Amino acid sequence: MELKKTSKSIWILVLSTILAIAITSLAVFSAVPAAASTTWPTRPVNLVIGFAAGGTSDILGRVLAREMEEYLGVNVIAVNVTGASAAIAGRTVLESPADGYTLLSAVVHNPSGWGVMGFADIFWTDFYGLTTGTSPFCVVVARDARWQTIEELVDEARANPNTIRWSSAGFGSIGHLAGELFVQALGMETQHIGYDGGREAVLRVMGGDVDFNLAGHSDIADLIEAGEVRVLGFMTQEDVKVHAVEPYIAPALLVRYPELQVASELRSVWGVFIPRQTPPEVVARITEAVEHAMRQPRFIEAFESRHLDLIALKGEESDVLSARLESLFAWGLYDKGVASTSPAEFQIPRIEDFQWPPHDRARDANPWPNN
């Protein structure tokens, strides 16, 4: 009798062990995306760059493509598709199969204007955005300008309404809208003059046609270092050492003027955008490749040499960044009369009314894999 009980106990133990092994194997199999990872990619990946060759977006996209292809083991082909503030590129990507073989390289705020401008019925919620880098705005004046500090410029603009003129890359550009937020936050009554591109806007400062410019550091770093213009401050929380002919420290404007915090959010942030219909395992693999690329010395050197700050965001952090830029950029375009369609038609809140999630599109968007 005792032997039978023992045998029965042994069989129960054996069966329990087999079952445990089976369950463990099933759990491991389902948790590991290795099967999908090893089957993707099997052919070249297209990285569609929404801007022309030679610009910052193009250069950063090609640097990223080079590092990604070494990690993935297939060619990552950079393709320039220009027009409508990268909306044509965005449409090209979304009209391709959502299989990971067609990705978008653009700036995070680009989709924020497509709907209100009538370029495309596409929004940031149609993509998973992996951010790679950003560049803070800085206030620059001519090297021989009478203002030695940011306080002197701001005080004069406040005391003498509409006598100070500033330039941007054009009406409705991100520099224009960021500049408007800047002068409004500081209570400056000024004149804005838009030019055909950021470079010309700074050259006009150098020539004395306008008094200052709010420029992306990466766009004019060479002029700053050559001493052609002088930086009165950066839209940052920390002072910045300027490597010019005669080095100097440019103050952190967010410390001097905390009211500029929201204005500082409207900046260029570059990244890779994956259609949200892409299979989760493929999204995970692309994310791995981008994160790997951002750790490589060549990638870091390419960004730092252009005075860009690495910023690796994904998941809800990335979505919140995209949504806040959408509020700032879309309403900025509409308020300045550049966009004819109100952001309210797309449930986009003003930044002062922002809550997460800001609208139905964000609430109903496909969730991030494993996030």
TORKOL-4160 file (C-alpha; in steps of 0.2 Angstrom, whole numbers, padded with zeros to 4 digits, m for minus):
371
<pt num="1" X="0000" Y="0000" Z="0000"/>
<pt num="2" X="0014" Y="0012" Z="0004"/>
<pt num="3" X="0023" Y="0007" Z="m0012"/>
<pt num="4" X="0007" Y="0012" Z="m0022"/>
<pt num="5" X="0006" Y="0029" Z="m0013"/>
<pt num="6" X="0024" Y="0032" Z="m0017"/>
<pt num="7" X="0022" Y="0027" Z="m0035"/>
<pt num="8" X="0007" Y="0038" Z="m0037"/>
<pt num="9" X="0017" Y="0053" Z="m0029"/>
<pt num="10" X="0031" Y="0050" Z="m0040"/>
<pt num="11" X="0020" Y="0051" Z="m0056"/>
<pt num="12" X="0011" Y="0067" Z="m0049"/>
<pt num="13" X="0029" Y="0074" Z="m0047"/>
<pt num="14" X="0034" Y="0069" Z="m0064"/>
<pt num="15" X="0018" Y="0076" Z="m0073"/>
<pt num="16" X="0020" Y="0092" Z="m0063"/>
<pt num="17" X="0037" Y="0094" Z="m0068"/>
<pt num="18" X="0033" Y="0091" Z="m0087"/>
<pt num="19" X="0019" Y="0103" Z="m0086"/>
<pt num="20" X="0030" Y="0116" Z="m0078"/>
<pt num="21" X="0043" Y="0114" Z="m0091"/>
<pt num="22" X="0030" Y="0115" Z="m0105"/>
<pt num="23" X="0022" Y="0131" Z="m0097"/>
<pt num="24" X="0039" Y="0139" Z="m0095"/>
<pt num="25" X="0044" Y="0135" Z="m0113"/>
<pt num="26" X="0028" Y="0142" Z="m0119"/>
<pt num="27" X="0030" Y="0158" Z="m0109"/>
<pt num="28" X="0048" Y="0160" Z="m0115"/>
<pt num="29" X="0043" Y="0157" Z="m0133"/>
<pt num="30" X="0029" Y="0170" Z="m0132"/>
<pt num="31" X="0040" Y="0183" Z="m0123"/>
<pt num="32" X="0054" Y="0183" Z="m0135"/>
<pt num="33" X="0052" Y="0192" Z="m0152"/>
<pt num="34" X="0067" Y="0182" Z="m0159"/>
<pt num="35" X="0056" Y="0174" Z="m0172"/>
<pt num="36" X="0051" Y="0190" Z="m0179"/>
<pt num="37" X="0068" Y="0198" Z="m0176"/>
<pt num="38" X="0076" Y="0185" Z="m0187"/>
<pt num="39" X="0064" Y="0187" Z="m0201"/>
<pt num="40" X="0065" Y="0206" Z="m0202"/>
<pt num="41" X="0073" Y="0213" Z="m0211"/>
<pt num="42" X="0077" Y="0202" Z="m0226"/>
<pt num="43" X="0079" Y="0216" Z="m0238"/>
<pt num="44" X="0084" Y="0234" Z="m0239"/>
<pt num="45" X="0075" Y="0247" Z="m0228"/>
<pt num="46" X="0070" Y="0264" Z="m0236"/>
<pt num="47" X="0072" Y="0279" Z="m0224"/>
<pt num="48" X="0062" Y="0293" Z="m0232"/>
<pt num="49" X="0069" Y="0310" Z="m0228"/>
<pt num="50" X="0057" Y="0324" Z="m0229"/>
<pt num="51" X="0069" Y="0337" Z="m0235"/>
<pt num="52" X="0082" Y="0341" Z="m0248"/>
<pt num="53" X="0099" Y="0335" Z="m0248"/>
<pt num="54" X="0112" Y="0345" Z="m0239"/>
<pt num="55" X="0102" Y="0351" Z="m0225"/>
<pt num="56" X="0102" Y="0346" Z="m0206"/>
<pt num="57" X="0088" Y="0334" Z="m0208"/>
<pt num="58" X="0096" Y="0326" Z="m0223"/>
<pt num="59" X="0113" Y="0325" Z="m0215"/>
<pt num="60" X="0106" Y="0317" Z="m0198"/>
<pt num="61" X="0095" Y="0305" Z="m0208"/>
<pt num="62" X="0110" Y="0298" Z="m0218"/>
<pt num="63" X="0121" Y="0297" Z="m0202"/>
<pt num="64" X="0107" Y="0287" Z="m0194"/>
<pt num="65" X="0105" Y="0276" Z="m0209"/>
<pt num="66" X="0123" Y="0271" Z="m0210"/>
<pt num="67" X="0123" Y="0266" Z="m0192"/>
<pt num="68" X="0107" Y="0257" Z="m0193"/>
<pt num="69" X="0112" Y="0246" Z="m0208"/>
<pt num="70" X="0127" Y="0240" Z="m0199"/>
<pt num="71" X="0116" Y="0234" Z="m0185"/>
<pt num="72" X="0102" Y="0227" Z="m0195"/>
<pt num="73" X="0114" Y="0218" Z="m0208"/>
<pt num="74" X="0104" Y="0225" Z="m0223"/>
<pt num="75" X="0106" Y="0242" Z="m0233"/>
<pt num="76" X="0096" Y="0256" Z="m0226"/>
<pt num="77" X="0093" Y="0268" Z="m0241"/>
<pt num="78" X="0091" Y="0286" Z="m0238"/>
<pt num="79" X="0078" Y="0294" Z="m0250"/>
<pt num="80" X="0074" Y="0312" Z="m0251"/>
<pt num="81" X="0056" Y="0316" Z="m0254"/>
<pt num="82" X="0053" Y="0335" Z="m0253"/>
<pt num="83" X="0038" Y="0346" Z="m0252"/>
<pt num="84" X="0024" Y="0353" Z="m0241"/>
<pt num="85" X="0035" Y="0353" Z="m0225"/>
<pt num="86" X="0038" Y="0334" Z="m0227"/>
<pt num="87" X="0020" Y="0330" Z="m0229"/>
<pt num="88" X="0023" Y="0322" Z="m0246"/>
<pt num="89" X="0036" Y="0311" Z="m0237"/>
<pt num="90" X="0024" Y="0307" Z="m0223"/>
<pt num="91" X="0011" Y="0302" Z="m0236"/>
<pt num="92" X="0023" Y="0291" Z="m0245"/>
<pt num="93" X="0028" Y="0282" Z="m0230"/>
<pt num="94" X="0010" Y="0279" Z="m0224"/>
<pt num="95" X="0004" Y="0273" Z="m0241"/>
<pt num="96" X="0018" Y="0260" Z="m0241"/>
<pt num="97" X="0015" Y="0243" Z="m0233"/>
<pt num="98" X="0017" Y="0245" Z="m0214"/>
<pt num="99" X="0030" Y="0231" Z="m0213"/>
<pt num="100" X="0045" Y="0241" Z="m0207"/>
<pt num="101" X="0053" Y="0243" Z="m0224"/>
<pt num="102" X="0048" Y="0261" Z="m0226"/>
<pt num="103" X="0052" Y="0274" Z="m0212"/>
<pt num="104" X="0051" Y="0292" Z="m0211"/>
<pt num="105" X="0065" Y="0304" Z="m0206"/>
<pt num="106" X="0059" Y="0321" Z="m0201"/>
<pt num="107" X="0057" Y="0334" Z="m0187"/>
<pt num="108" X="0044" Y="0331" Z="m0174"/>
<pt num="109" X="0034" Y="0347" Z="m0176"/>
<pt num="110" X="0031" Y="0344" Z="m0195"/>
<pt num="111" X="0015" Y="0333" Z="m0194"/>
<pt num="112" X="0008" Y="0346" Z="m0182"/>
<pt num="113" X="0005" Y="0358" Z="m0197"/>
<pt num="114" X="0000" Y="0346" Z="m0210"/>
<pt num="115" X="m0019" Y="0345" Z="m0205"/>
<pt num="116" X="m0021" Y="0364" Z="m0202"/>
<pt num="117" X="m0012" Y="0369" Z="m0218"/>
<pt num="118" X="m0022" Y="0356" Z="m0228"/>
<pt num="119" X="m0006" Y="0347" Z="m0234"/>
<pt num="120" X="m0012" Y="0330" Z="m0228"/>
<pt num="121" X="m0024" Y="0322" Z="m0216"/>
<pt num="122" X="m0010" Y="0314" Z="m0207"/>
<pt num="123" X="m0004" Y="0318" Z="m0189"/>
<pt num="124" X="0009" Y="0313" Z="m0176"/>
<pt num="125" X="m0003" Y="0300" Z="m0170"/>
<pt num="126" X="m0001" Y="0290" Z="m0186"/>
<pt num="127" X="0017" Y="0286" Z="m0181"/>
<pt num="128" X="0028" Y="0280" Z="m0167"/>
<pt num="129" X="0041" Y="0293" Z="m0165"/>
<pt num="130" X="0059" Y="0289" Z="m0160"/>
<pt num="131" X="0068" Y="0305" Z="m0156"/>
<pt num="132" X="0087" Y="0307" Z="m0159"/>
<pt num="133" X="0093" Y="0325" Z="m0157"/>
<pt num="134" X="0088" Y="0343" Z="m0154"/>
<pt num="135" X="0096" Y="0360" Z="m0155"/>
<pt num="136" X="0091" Y="0375" Z="m0144"/>
<pt num="137" X="0087" Y="0392" Z="m0150"/>
<pt num="138" X="0098" Y="0406" Z="m0146"/>
<pt num="139" X="0097" Y="0425" Z="m0147"/>
<pt num="140" X="0110" Y="0432" Z="m0159"/>
<pt num="141" X="0115" Y="0450" Z="m0163"/>
<pt num="142" X="0128" Y="0458" Z="m0174"/>
<pt num="143" X="0146" Y="0457" Z="m0167"/>
<pt num="144" X="0146" Y="0476" Z="m0165"/>
<pt num="145" X="0128" Y="0478" Z="m0158"/>
<pt num="146" X="0126" Y="0490" Z="m0144"/>
<pt num="147" X="0118" Y="0477" Z="m0133"/>
<pt num="148" X="0130" Y="0468" Z="m0122"/>
<pt num="149" X="0118" Y="0458" Z="m0112"/>
<pt num="150" X="0100" Y="0450" Z="m0115"/>
<pt num="151" X="0094" Y="0462" Z="m0102"/>
<pt num="152" X="0099" Y="0477" Z="m0111"/>
<pt num="153" X="0090" Y="0471" Z="m0127"/>
<pt num="154" X="0074" Y="0466" Z="m0118"/>
<pt num="155" X="0074" Y="0482" Z="m0108"/>
<pt num="156" X="0075" Y="0493" Z="m0123"/>
<pt num="157" X="0062" Y="0484" Z="m0133"/>
<pt num="158" X="0050" Y="0486" Z="m0118"/>
<pt num="159" X="0054" Y="0505" Z="m0116"/>
<pt num="160" X="0053" Y="0509" Z="m0135"/>
<pt num="161" X="0039" Y="0499" Z="m0143"/>
<pt num="162" X="0040" Y="0493" Z="m0161"/>
<pt num="163" X="0058" Y="0500" Z="m0163"/>
<pt num="164" X="0067" Y="0484" Z="m0161"/>
<pt num="165" X="0066" Y="0473" Z="m0177"/>
<pt num="166" X="0070" Y="0454" Z="m0177"/>
<pt num="167" X="0071" Y="0441" Z="m0191"/>
<pt num="168" X="0065" Y="0423" Z="m0195"/>
<pt num="169" X="0067" Y="0410" Z="m0208"/>
<pt num="170" X="0050" Y="0415" Z="m0215"/>
<pt num="171" X="0032" Y="0418" Z="m0210"/>
<pt num="172" X="0025" Y="0403" Z="m0201"/>
<pt num="173" X="0042" Y="0394" Z="m0199"/>
<pt num="174" X="0046" Y="0387" Z="m0182"/>
<pt num="175" X="0059" Y="0401" Z="m0179"/>
<pt num="176" X="0045" Y="0414" Z="m0182"/>
<pt num="177" X="0033" Y="0405" Z="m0171"/>
<pt num="178" X="0046" Y="0402" Z="m0157"/>
<pt num="179" X="0051" Y="0421" Z="m0159"/>
<pt num="180" X="0033" Y="0426" Z="m0157"/>
<pt num="181" X="0032" Y="0416" Z="m0141"/>
<pt num="182" X="0048" Y="0424" Z="m0135"/>
<pt num="183" X="0044" Y="0442" Z="m0137"/>
<pt num="184" X="0026" Y="0439" Z="m0130"/>
<pt num="185" X="0032" Y="0430" Z="m0115"/>
<pt num="186" X="0045" Y="0445" Z="m0111"/>
<pt num="187" X="0032" Y="0459" Z="m0115"/>
<pt num="188" X="0042" Y="0465" Z="m0129"/>
<pt num="189" X="0033" Y="0475" Z="m0143"/>
<pt num="190" X="0044" Y="0472" Z="m0159"/>
<pt num="191" X="0043" Y="0471" Z="m0177"/>
<pt num="192" X="0045" Y="0454" Z="m0186"/>
<pt num="193" X="0053" Y="0453" Z="m0203"/>
<pt num="194" X="0053" Y="0436" Z="m0212"/>
<pt num="195" X="0066" Y="0431" Z="m0225"/>
<pt num="196" X="0068" Y="0416" Z="m0236"/>
<pt num="197" X="0077" Y="0404" Z="m0225"/>
<pt num="198" X="0086" Y="0404" Z="m0208"/>
<pt num="199" X="0103" Y="0408" Z="m0215"/>
<pt num="200" X="0097" Y="0424" Z="m0224"/>
<pt num="201" X="0088" Y="0429" Z="m0208"/>
<pt num="202" X="0105" Y="0429" Z="m0198"/>
<pt num="203" X="0114" Y="0437" Z="m0212"/>
<pt num="204" X="0102" Y="0452" Z="m0211"/>
<pt num="205" X="0107" Y="0453" Z="m0193"/>
<pt num="206" X="0125" Y="0454" Z="m0198"/>
<pt num="207" X="0121" Y="0467" Z="m0211"/>
<pt num="208" X="0111" Y="0478" Z="m0198"/>
<pt num="209" X="0094" Y="0476" Z="m0207"/>
<pt num="210" X="0087" Y="0469" Z="m0191"/>
<pt num="211" X="0092" Y="0469" Z="m0173"/>
<pt num="212" X="0091" Y="0451" Z="m0168"/>
<pt num="213" X="0087" Y="0434" Z="m0173"/>
<pt num="214" X="0081" Y="0418" Z="m0163"/>
<pt num="215" X="0091" Y="0405" Z="m0172"/>
<pt num="216" X="0094" Y="0386" Z="m0170"/>
<pt num="217" X="0112" Y="0384" Z="m0163"/>
<pt num="218" X="0116" Y="0370" Z="m0176"/>
<pt num="219" X="0111" Y="0381" Z="m0191"/>
<pt num="220" X="0123" Y="0395" Z="m0187"/>
<pt num="221" X="0136" Y="0388" Z="m0177"/>
<pt num="222" X="0150" Y="0392" Z="m0189"/>
<pt num="223" X="0145" Y="0411" Z="m0189"/>
<pt num="224" X="0145" Y="0411" Z="m0170"/>
<pt num="225" X="0162" Y="0403" Z="m0169"/>
<pt num="226" X="0169" Y="0415" Z="m0182"/>
<pt num="227" X="0163" Y="0429" Z="m0172"/>
<pt num="228" X="0151" Y="0436" Z="m0185"/>
<pt num="229" X="0137" Y="0436" Z="m0173"/>
<pt num="230" X="0136" Y="0437" Z="m0154"/>
<pt num="231" X="0125" Y="0426" Z="m0143"/>
<pt num="232" X="0116" Y="0435" Z="m0130"/>
<pt num="233" X="0108" Y="0419" Z="m0123"/>
<pt num="234" X="0102" Y="0401" Z="m0126"/>
<pt num="235" X="0085" Y="0395" Z="m0122"/>
<pt num="236" X="0092" Y="0382" Z="m0110"/>
<pt num="237" X="0093" Y="0379" Z="m0091"/>
<pt num="238" X="0112" Y="0380" Z="m0091"/>
<pt num="239" X="0124" Y="0393" Z="m0097"/>
<pt num="240" X="0133" Y="0388" Z="m0113"/>
<pt num="241" X="0152" Y="0391" Z="m0117"/>
<pt num="242" X="0153" Y="0398" Z="m0134"/>
<pt num="243" X="0169" Y="0392" Z="m0144"/>
<pt num="244" X="0172" Y="0408" Z="m0154"/>
<pt num="245" X="0188" Y="0417" Z="m0159"/>
<pt num="246" X="0186" Y="0424" Z="m0141"/>
<pt num="247" X="0177" Y="0411" Z="m0131"/>
<pt num="248" X="0163" Y="0418" Z="m0119"/>
<pt num="249" X="0149" Y="0411" Z="m0108"/>
<pt num="250" X="0131" Y="0414" Z="m0115"/>
<pt num="251" X="0118" Y="0414" Z="m0101"/>
<pt num="252" X="0104" Y="0402" Z="m0099"/>
<pt num="253" X="0088" Y="0412" Z="m0103"/>
<pt num="254" X="0077" Y="0400" Z="m0094"/>
<pt num="255" X="0086" Y="0405" Z="m0078"/>
<pt num="256" X="0085" Y="0423" Z="m0082"/>
<pt num="257" X="0067" Y="0423" Z="m0088"/>
<pt num="258" X="0058" Y="0408" Z="m0081"/>
<pt num="259" X="0042" Y="0414" Z="m0091"/>
<pt num="260" X="0051" Y="0408" Z="m0107"/>
<pt num="261" X="0049" Y="0389" Z="m0102"/>
<pt num="262" X="0034" Y="0386" Z="m0114"/>
<pt num="263" X="0042" Y="0396" Z="m0128"/>
<pt num="264" X="0058" Y="0385" Z="m0126"/>
<pt num="265" X="0047" Y="0369" Z="m0130"/>
<pt num="266" X="0044" Y="0375" Z="m0148"/>
<pt num="267" X="0061" Y="0369" Z="m0155"/>
<pt num="268" X="0067" Y="0357" Z="m0168"/>
<pt num="269" X="0068" Y="0339" Z="m0163"/>
<pt num="270" X="0074" Y="0326" Z="m0176"/>
<pt num="271" X="0068" Y="0308" Z="m0176"/>
<pt num="272" X="0063" Y="0292" Z="m0185"/>
<pt num="273" X="0044" Y="0289" Z="m0188"/>
<pt num="274" X="0037" Y="0272" Z="m0189"/>
<pt num="275" X="0019" Y="0269" Z="m0195"/>
<pt num="276" X="0008" Y="0264" Z="m0180"/>
<pt num="277" X="0001" Y="0249" Z="m0190"/>
<pt num="278" X="0018" Y="0241" Z="m0190"/>
<pt num="279" X="0019" Y="0224" Z="m0181"/>
<pt num="280" X="0025" Y="0226" Z="m0163"/>
<pt num="281" X="0040" Y="0215" Z="m0165"/>
<pt num="282" X="0046" Y="0225" Z="m0180"/>
<pt num="283" X="0044" Y="0241" Z="m0171"/>
<pt num="284" X="0054" Y="0233" Z="m0157"/>
<pt num="285" X="0068" Y="0229" Z="m0169"/>
<pt num="286" X="0068" Y="0246" Z="m0177"/>
<pt num="287" X="0069" Y="0254" Z="m0160"/>
<pt num="288" X="0084" Y="0243" Z="m0155"/>
<pt num="289" X="0093" Y="0248" Z="m0171"/>
<pt num="290" X="0090" Y="0267" Z="m0168"/>
<pt num="291" X="0096" Y="0265" Z="m0150"/>
<pt num="292" X="0111" Y="0256" Z="m0156"/>
<pt num="293" X="0115" Y="0269" Z="m0168"/>
<pt num="294" X="0114" Y="0283" Z="m0155"/>
<pt num="295" X="0127" Y="0274" Z="m0145"/>
<pt num="296" X="0140" Y="0273" Z="m0159"/>
<pt num="297" X="0155" Y="0286" Z="m0158"/>
<pt num="298" X="0153" Y="0291" Z="m0176"/>
<pt num="299" X="0134" Y="0295" Z="m0173"/>
<pt num="300" X="0138" Y="0305" Z="m0157"/>
<pt num="301" X="0153" Y="0314" Z="m0166"/>
<pt num="302" X="0141" Y="0319" Z="m0180"/>
<pt num="303" X="0128" Y="0326" Z="m0169"/>
<pt num="304" X="0140" Y="0335" Z="m0157"/>
<pt num="305" X="0150" Y="0343" Z="m0172"/>
<pt num="306" X="0134" Y="0351" Z="m0177"/>
<pt num="307" X="0130" Y="0357" Z="m0159"/>
<pt num="308" X="0115" Y="0345" Z="m0157"/>
<pt num="309" X="0110" Y="0337" Z="m0141"/>
<pt num="310" X="0106" Y="0319" Z="m0141"/>
<pt num="311" X="0088" Y="0316" Z="m0135"/>
<pt num="312" X="0082" Y="0298" Z="m0135"/>
<pt num="313" X="0063" Y="0298" Z="m0132"/>
<pt num="314" X="0051" Y="0284" Z="m0135"/>
<pt num="315" X="0034" Y="0278" Z="m0128"/>
<pt num="316" X="0023" Y="0290" Z="m0119"/>
<pt num="317" X="0037" Y="0303" Z="m0117"/>
<pt num="318" X="0039" Y="0304" Z="m0136"/>
<pt num="319" X="0020" Y="0305" Z="m0138"/>
<pt num="320" X="0018" Y="0319" Z="m0125"/>
<pt num="321" X="0032" Y="0329" Z="m0133"/>
<pt num="322" X="0024" Y="0327" Z="m0150"/>
<pt num="323" X="0007" Y="0332" Z="m0143"/>
<pt num="324" X="0014" Y="0348" Z="m0135"/>
<pt num="325" X="0023" Y="0353" Z="m0150"/>
<pt num="326" X="0007" Y="0350" Z="m0160"/>
<pt num="327" X="m0003" Y="0362" Z="m0148"/>
<pt num="328" X="0011" Y="0375" Z="m0150"/>
<pt num="329" X="0014" Y="0374" Z="m0168"/>
<pt num="330" X="m0003" Y="0371" Z="m0175"/>
<pt num="331" X="m0011" Y="0386" Z="m0165"/>
<pt num="332" X="0004" Y="0397" Z="m0169"/>
<pt num="333" X="0001" Y="0394" Z="m0188"/>
<pt num="334" X="m0017" Y="0398" Z="m0186"/>
<pt num="335" X="m0016" Y="0413" Z="m0175"/>
<pt num="336" X="m0003" Y="0421" Z="m0187"/>
<pt num="337" X="m0015" Y="0418" Z="m0202"/>
<pt num="338" X="m0004" Y="0405" Z="m0210"/>
<pt num="339" X="m0016" Y="0391" Z="m0208"/>
<pt num="340" X="m0034" Y="0393" Z="m0213"/>
<pt num="341" X="m0041" Y="0378" Z="m0203"/>
<pt num="342" X="m0043" Y="0380" Z="m0184"/>
<pt num="343" X="m0034" Y="0367" Z="m0174"/>
<pt num="344" X="m0050" Y="0365" Z="m0164"/>
<pt num="345" X="m0057" Y="0355" Z="m0179"/>
<pt num="346" X="m0044" Y="0342" Z="m0175"/>
<pt num="347" X="m0047" Y="0343" Z="m0156"/>
<pt num="348" X="m0030" Y="0351" Z="m0154"/>
<pt num="349" X="m0030" Y="0361" Z="m0137"/>
<pt num="350" X="m0020" Y="0377" Z="m0134"/>
<pt num="351" X="m0005" Y="0374" Z="m0124"/>
<pt num="352" X="m0013" Y="0382" Z="m0108"/>
<pt num="353" X="m0027" Y="0370" Z="m0109"/>
<pt num="354" X="m0016" Y="0355" Z="m0112"/>
<pt num="355" X="m0019" Y="0338" Z="m0104"/>
<pt num="356" X="m0014" Y="0321" Z="m0107"/>
<pt num="357" X="m0021" Y="0313" Z="m0118"/>
<pt num="358" X="m0026" Y="0329" Z="m0127"/>
<pt num="359" X="m0038" Y="0322" Z="m0139"/>
<pt num="360" X="m0047" Y="0306" Z="m0145"/>
<pt num="361" X="m0033" Y="0303" Z="m0158"/>
<pt num="362" X="m0020" Y="0301" Z="m0144"/>
<pt num="363" X="m0032" Y="0291" Z="m0133"/>
<pt num="364" X="m0036" Y="0279" Z="m0147"/>
<pt num="365" X="m0019" Y="0278" Z="m0155"/>
<pt num="366" X="m0011" Y="0261" Z="m0156"/>
<pt num="367" X="m0001" Y="0259" Z="m0140"/>
<pt num="368" X="0018" Y="0257" Z="m0140"/>
<pt num="369" X="0024" Y="0239" Z="m0140"/>
<pt num="370" X="0029" Y="0234" Z="m0122"/>
<pt num="371" X="0026" Y="0251" Z="m0115"/>
